Amino acid sequence: MRVVLDTNILVSALLVKNGIPARIIERVEQFELLGSNETLAELERVLHYPRLQRKYSLSEVIITVLSRGYARQV
């Protein structure tokens, strides 16, 4: 099955480990995850939001790791 995940789902799954989006990501191996360079760029942009960086202590290293992890899946 092919799946395209919205950026909101990706961000939620990455930041909230016990939610429904996180459970979807846990099963990503069961799907063919489709994405685009635009989705990856949006993910990186959203993870740079100051309010997310403050609330979740996101550093450049963490953002890079999260973004590259998504990029490897698509």
Contacts in CASP RR format, 6 or more apart in sequence:
PFRMAT RR
TARGET T0000
AUTHOR 0000-0000-0000
METHOD contacts of the structure
MODEL  1
MRVVLDTNILVSALLVKNGIPARIIERVEQFELLGSNETLAELERVLHYP
RLQRKYSLSEVIITVLSRGYARQV
1 30 0 8 1.000
1 31 0 8 1.000
1 32 0 8 1.000
2 31 0 8 1.000
2 32 0 8 1.000
2 34 0 8 1.000
3 28 0 8 1.000
3 31 0 8 1.000
3 32 0 8 1.000
3 33 0 8 1.000
3 34 0 8 1.000
4 33 0 8 1.000
4 34 0 8 1.000
4 35 0 8 1.000
5 13 0 8 1.000
5 24 0 8 1.000
5 25 0 8 1.000
5 33 0 8 1.000
5 35 0 8 1.000
7 39 0 8 1.000
7 42 0 8 1.000
7 43 0 8 1.000
7 46 0 8 1.000
9 21 0 8 1.000
9 24 0 8 1.000
10 21 0 8 1.000
10 25 0 8 1.000
10 39 0 8 1.000
10 43 0 8 1.000
10 70 0 8 1.000
11 43 0 8 1.000
11 46 0 8 1.000
11 47 0 8 1.000
11 52 0 8 1.000
12 19 0 8 1.000
12 21 0 8 1.000
12 22 0 8 1.000
13 19 0 8 1.000
13 21 0 8 1.000
13 22 0 8 1.000
13 24 0 8 1.000
13 25 0 8 1.000
14 25 0 8 1.000
14 47 0 8 1.000
14 66 0 8 1.000
15 52 0 8 1.000
15 56 0 8 1.000
16 22 0 8 1.000
28 73 0 8 1.000
33 73 0 8 1.000
33 74 0 8 1.000
34 74 0 8 1.000
35 74 0 8 1.000
36 74 0 8 1.000
39 74 0 8 1.000
40 67 0 8 1.000
40 70 0 8 1.000
40 71 0 8 1.000
40 74 0 8 1.000
43 66 0 8 1.000
43 67 0 8 1.000
43 70 0 8 1.000
44 63 0 8 1.000
44 67 0 8 1.000
46 52 0 8 1.000
47 53 0 8 1.000
47 58 0 8 1.000
47 63 0 8 1.000
47 66 0 8 1.000
47 67 0 8 1.000
48 58 0 8 1.000
48 63 0 8 1.000
52 58 0 8 1.000
53 59 0 8 1.000
END
